[in-house]
């Protein structure tokens, strides 16, 4: 099904400005992932929300103290990239893909890191004045502000490093791309890939825990001459690190700070398992909100997926049906 080119204007949330050490505070206007429901016209085909699953909430647990190896700076190096593939796993030229196929490829690349979905609390290692910086932030799917390029977006209240941002997959370059702006309006773009591929390990609670390391480097130095690196290090389902490195000129990158984060509130997509009827129709993560459309129930994992489904349910239902058809053919 061809992607609809004409869409309703979405609500834009503007992240607050915060103190910016070293000049890095990313500021980006994020659309389409508001926590408020998108109005839907009443009628027999209207999408209605019947329930929100609050039983899947997991209370934040204190993370273990950082090890010595976590405190030491490790230079960020990039791993090899994977090319776009067809249904049989064969490499294809992204330019030959249809609009819907491109969307599916991007979502598939982001799916392994959607463990980030949800609300988090971060604490810096560095002190600002006499205190460490503490922020609350949330990761959501953004499927509306740029429909042809799905993304995971972050919005923070007080982060000194990643106040807001948009993480997507560049099909042409075969890299992850994190974009944003600082409080002065300076645009920054970070690119990179996994240096530790997403996989699961058994945790102390005998449950599977998602781990990975995604390393991103600023394309070019700022006007100030500084260049930054970011690494998102998922350590378990409810804990990840944001490692911040920087350099000036041709000097080597050095560790500037590490932000330790702990999940708050709902745990959305804890693994890429089979969630049966509660699979999110868009992301295939764990559905937490049930929606009704034409008398049938569909599940979504976050407010971003909810807004996208409510705007165009027929398209997402058709894409899910096509995925199921391909899966059946491959078995």
N, C-alpha and C positions, 0 to 999 in steps of 0.2 A: 504494500500500500504506500502510495506516495506520501511523503511527509507534508503536512499542511503548512503552507507558507504564510498564511495570515493568522495571527494569534492575538488574543486579548492582551492588553497591557498588564503587566504584573506589578505587584507592590514592591517597592524598592526600600530595603532597610539599609541605613547608613551607619557604619560602625563609628564609635566615639573616638575622638583623638586622645592619645595618651602620651606620657613622657617617652621620649625616643632616644635611648642611649646609642651613640654612634650613628645616629641618623636613620636607623632602620625601624620604621613602624609602618607596616603595610596597610593601606587603606583602599578598600574596594567596595563598590556598591553591589550588593548581592540581591538578585531578584528571583522570585519564584519559589522560595523556600521559607516563607513566613510560617510561623506557628499557628496563624489564624486560618480558618477554613476558607476556601475559595467559594464565593457564592455560586450556586448552581440553580438554574431555573427549575421550578417545580413542574412535574408532569410524569407520565408513565415511564419515560426514558431517563429521568433525572438520577444522578448518582446521590445516594444517601448514605450517611455514616450511621451504622447501627450499633457499633460498640468500639471502645478503645481498650485494648488489653493492658491493664495495669498490673496483672499478676506476674508479667515477665520482668518487672523491675528488679534490679540487683543492687543492693546497697553497696556503696563504695567501701573497699577494704584497704586498710593502710598498706602501702607498698613497702617492700624491704628497702633497707638503706642501700644507697648506691655503692657498688664495689669500686675498688681502686681502678680496675680497667675501664669503668664507666667514666671516671673522673679524668682519665688521661685522654688527650686529644689524639684521634686517629685521622690522618689525612683522608679526605673523601676521594675515592676512586670509582670509576664507573665500570659496570659489568657490560657484557654484550647485550644487544637488543634483539628482540624477536620481531620478525616481520609479520605483516597481516597474513591471515590464513583463510582458506575456504573451508567449507563444511567437512572436507576430508583431511584438514590439517596441512594442506599444501600452501606454500607461499604464493601470494597474489599481489599484483600492483594495486595499491590503494586507489589509484586514479580510475581503476575499472569498476570499483564498487558503486552500488546504488546508494542513494541517500540513506535508506533504511539500513542497508548493510554497514555503512560507516557508523551509524548510531549504535548498532549492535556490537561492532568491534570495539568502540570506545567504552561502552558499558562493560563488556567482557574484560577489558584491561583494568578497569577500576574496581570490578567486583571483588577481587582478592583483598583489597584494602578497605572495603566498606565496613570492616570491623570498627573503623573510626567513627561511624555514625553514632550520634548521641551527644550527651552533655558531659563536659570534663572540667576538672579543676586543676590548674597548673601552678607550680611554684618554681621560681628561678633559684639557681645556686648563687648567683651574684646578688649583692645587696645594693639597693638604691637608697641612698641616705643611710638610715639605720635599719632598714627592713628589706626583706626579700619581696619581690613583686609576686602577687597572687592574682590570678585571673580566672574567670569562668568563660568557657567557650563551647561552641557547639558545631559539629560537622553534620551537614545535610546534603542530600542529592539536590542538584539544580538541573532541571530538565526543561526549563521554560525560558530563561533569559537569553539563551542561545540554543534553540532546540536541536540544531544540527551538531552540537558539540556538548553532550552531557558532561557534567562535572560534579565533583564533591567540593562543597564550599564550607569555609570556616568563618565564623564571626565571634570575636572576643570582646569582652568589656574593657579589659585593662592590660592585655598582653603588650609588652614592650617590643616584641619582635614580629609576631604574626597577628596583627589586629584584625585583619580579614584577608581572605584570599580565595582563589579558585584553582582547583587542581583537576587537570584533564589529561587526555592522551593525545599526542600529536601523531596522526596516522602517517603523515608524510615523512617526518623525522624519526618515527618510532621511539619516542621519548615521552616521559611524563613532563608536564609543564605546569608550574605554579606561577600565577600572575598576581600583581597587586600594585598599589601605589603607596608612597609614604605621605605624611601629613603635609608636605610641601608640594604634593602633586607629582613627585618624581616616580615614574613607572619603573618597576623592577620585574624581571622575568627570570625564573629559576628553571633549569632543565636537568634531567637526570634519569636514573633507572634504579632497579633493585641491585644492591650488592649482596643481599641475602634474600632469596626468593621466599614468598609467603609459604609457610607450611605450619603444621600443627605439631605440638609436643604435649605430652601428658604433664599436667600441672600437679602441684602438691595435693590438690583436691581430687586427683584421679579423673579430671575432666580435660578434654582437649583444649589447648590454649593456642591462639593464633600468634605467630611471630614473623617478623620480616624487618628489613632495613631498606628504606628508600632514601637515596642520597641525591640532592639537588644543588646545583651551583649557579650562581648569578651569571648571566650571559657575559656581561662586561662590567668593568668598574663604574661606580657612580661618578658624578662630576667632582665629588670630594676625593676620588682616587681609591675609595674603599670598595672591596668586592666581598660578597657574603656567600656562605654555604649553609644549607639547612639539611638535616637528616631526621627523618621520622622513623623512630625505632620502636616498633611494637614489641613489647616484652611479654605480655599476656593479654587476655581479653579485656581486662579492666585497667591496664596500665601501659603507657608509652612515654618515650622521651622525645623531646625536640632538641636536638643538638645544634648549636649555633657556632659557626666558625667564620673568621673574617681575615682579610689581609689588606695591605696597602702596597700598591705598586707591584713589583715582581717578587716580593717576599713570600715565604711559604705561609699557607693558611695555619692559623692557630685557633685553639678552642676559646671562644669568647664566653659561652655560657651553656648550661644545660637546663632545660625546663622539664621537671618531673610532673607527669599528669596522672590523675586518678579519675576514673569514670564516676560521673554523678547521674542519678536518675535512671531512666530506662536503658536497658541493654538491648540494642536493636538486632544486630546481625552478628551473633557470636561465632559462627562458623559457616562454611559453605555446604552445610549438610542438606539433606532432603527434609523440608518442613511440611511435606504433604500439602493439605489444602490451605495451610497457613503460609505458603510461600508468597513473597511479595511478587505481584504480577509484573513489576517493572525490573527490580534489581535481583530477584530470586533470593533475597535475604529473608530473614525471619519477619513475617508480617505481624504487626502489632495493632493495626487498625483495620476493621472490617468495613467494607463499603458495599452498597447494593446498587446494581445497575440492571435494569430490565428483569428484575426478580431474582437475579443471581448474586451470590456473594463473591467478593474479591478482596484480597488482603494487600496492604501496602506497609512498608517498613518505616517511613518517616513522613514528615509534613511536606517535603519536597516531592516525593512520589505521589502523595495524596493529591496535591495541587495539580500535578501533571495528569493524573488519571481522571480527575474531575473535569479538566478542561477538554480532554479528548479521549474518552474511554474506549471508543471503537478501535482507534489506532493501537493502543496498548494491548487490547484483547487480541487483535489480529496478530501482533508480533509474538505474543505468548503462545498462540496457537501454532504459529510457524516454528517456534523453537521446539515445541512438543513434537511436531511432525518430523523435524530433522533428527531429534533424539530417537524417535521410534525407528526411523530409517537406518540409523547407525547401529542399532542393536540387532 
